[in-house]
Every structure is written in structure tokens, then in C-alpha cells.
């Protein structure tokens, strides 16, 4: 009886480890594809997407700030769906066709449709989710200007990222991350282009 319990415990442990590793590898693969897409986007537009520029129309519900819906900016830029309608604009360049909402698997899709309320109006957004079902995060890097509506050049805010260009990451298996402290223990399982300390 003891042998059966030991074998069952080992089997469950191995299965859990394999499942975690599979999800980590899937998240790493997505991050690499997003990096390639953002590099191509930057080459074409001489900037990284920040979410409030034309032709993007998400009603300010998502910007490149690393918060919960920030991956919507990456979705709009790389799939060319500037109006969050689930299809690319007619004249859009598609940098990553794996983001097509119509071709997402039922279990564990990369792109999910959500509804949020912004200024009393319900807005549809498409966000990118990691293998654990949590939203990926995106923010402009420390050397990227975030244009404001003001005409004054002094009002250009710099991005808040840890990298000079942009940060794109998953909170990892624990679904938690400390956006203010890169050395926080919650960040140890984060997967993305963030520097490791």
C-alpha cells in the first residue's frame, strides 16, 4: 500500500512539473513572437504602439502602462484591429496572424474578448492571455515618449518600463507581479523581456 501511495505522489509531482514547464515554454514562445512583431511595427512606424494614437480606437481603456488591459495595445498594433471588432482593418499590416480571434482554440486562447466600462460606456477589448489565463502586460520603455494631447513638447511623458524600448511579460504561474519593485519575490516566475535581478 505504501508503495502505491509513493508512486502516485511521484506521478502527480512529475505531471505537475511537466505541465508547468509546458506552460512556461508556451509563454516564452509567445513573448518571442510578440518581440518580433513589435520590432517589425517599430521598423514601419519608427515608434512602439502606445494605444491612444490614431487609428487606434479603444476609448482610452487600454494604454501601454503595464496595467491589466495593456496587451490590447499590442493586439491592435500587431493584428491591425484598430476598432476592437475582431477583424483587421482593410488597409492594416498584420504583424502576427496568430492573434486572429476567429481562429483561437476554445481552451486556453491567446486572444480573449472582454467587456469593460470606460466613462460610463461599455467597450469591447481583445487582450492577450498567457497559458494560465492571465493577461500579458505591456508598457513603453524608459526611453520612449508617450505623446499627450497637449501641444507643448514639455508634456511628453517618458514610458515607465524597465527596458529602454518596451516591456512585455506574463505574471507567470503565480499570476502575481510587483510593477514597482523589479526585485520583488512575486516577479521570480514572470516570463518576458524584463531584466532578471
N, C-alpha and C positions, 0 to 999 in steps of 0.2 A: 504493500500500500504506500509506504514511504517513497519508494522508487517512482511510482506513478505520479505522486504529488511533485516530486523534484523534476521529473521530465515535463510535466505540464507547466510548471513555473518557468523552466528554461525555454520551452516552446513559446510561451507568451512573451517573455523578455526578448527573445530573438525577433519575433514578429513585430513587436513594438519598435525595436531599434530599426528594423528594415523599413517599416512604414515611415518613420521619422526621416530616415536617410533619403527615401524616395521623394518625400515632400520637399526636403531641403534641396535636392538636385533639381527638381522641377522649378522651384523658386529661383535658383541660381540661373537656370536656363532662360527663364522669362526676363530676369534682370539683364542678362547679356543681350537678348533681342531688343529690349527697350533701349539699352545703351546704343545699339547700332541704329535704331530708328531715330533717336534723338540726335545722334551725330549727323545723320543724313538731313534731318529737319534743320539743324543748325547750319549745315553747308548751304542749303537752299535759301534760308531766311536771315542768315547772319545773326541769329539770336536763338535762345531757347524759348519754348512757349511759356507764357505766364498766366494765361486764362482770361484776361479781360480785353485783349486786343481784338480788333476786327480780323477775321469774320466770326470769331468765337461768340456763341450766344448761349451762355449758361446762367444769365441773370445774376452774375456775381456769386453764385452759390459755390463755386469751386475756383480757387486760385492756387498758384504754386507756392503754398506756405507750409506744406508738410502736414496739414490737418486731414481730417477723416475723408473728405471728398476730393482731395487734391489730385488723385490719379485721374479724375475726369479730364483734367487739362491735357494729360498725356494721351488719353483715349481720343479726345477731339483732334489733337495735333497729328497723331500717327495714323488714325483711321480716316481722318478727313470729315468726320461727322460734326460739323460746326454748330448744328442746331439741336444736338442730342435727340435725333429722330431714329437712330438705329441704322442709318444708311449714310454712306459718304456723300458729300456734296458733289454735284455733277463735274465741276472743274477741279476737284481736290486731288492732291497727290496722296496716295495710300502708301505709307511707310511700313505698315505691318498689317497684312490682311488677316492674321490670326485673331484680330480684335473684332471681327465681324460678329455682332450679336446673334445673327441668324444661324451661325454655324457652331455655336458654343455647345459643349456637351451638357446634358441635364445635371449630371453630378459634377461638382467642382468646376464650374466655368471660370475662365479668366475674366470675362466681362459680365457684369451684372447690372441690370436696370434697377434703379431705386427712385423713389419719390421723396423730395424734400420740400419744405416750405421756406420760402425766402420772401421777406417783405409782404407776408400775407398771401402770397401766390404759390401754388403748388408747381414745382419744377421737376421734370424728368431728367435724371442724370444717368450716364453709364460710367461705372467705376471699374477699376481693375482690382481683382481679388486674388490673394495668394492661395496656395493649396490648403491652408487651414480655414479659408473663408473670410479672412480679414482684409480690409482694403490696403493695397500698396499705398505708399506715401511718396509725394514728390514736392520738392521745393527748389527754388532758384538758388544758385550758389552765391558765395560771398562776394564774387566779383561781377555779378550780373545786376544790371539796373532794372528796376521794376517801374516802368513809366506810370505816372499818375495823371489824373485829368487836368492838373494844373499846368499852365504853360511855362511856369518857372522851372528852369533847369535845376534849381536848388531842391526841388521837391522830388527828385528821383531818389527812390529808396533802393538800397542795395538788398540783394537776396540774403536770406539768413542761413543758408546752407553751410555745411562743414567743408564742402569742396568748393573750388572756385567756379565751377560751371553749374552743377546741379547735384542734388541728392535724390536717389530713387531707391526705396527699400521696403522690405517686408518686416513686420514686427516679429516674425518667426513663430515657432511653435507656441511660445507662451502668450502671444497676442498682446504683448506689452512692450513699451519703449518709453524712454525719457527723452523728449525732444530737446530739453535744455542742457542735459549733462551727458556728453558722449561716453563718459566713463561709468555710467550707472550700470548696476548688475543686470537690470532688465534688458539692456542692449546687447548682451553677450550672444544671444541667438539670432539677432537681427541679420537679415540677408539682403545685401545690396552693395552699393558703391561707397558706403560710409567708411571712413577710416576706422581701423580697429586699434584700440588703446590697450 
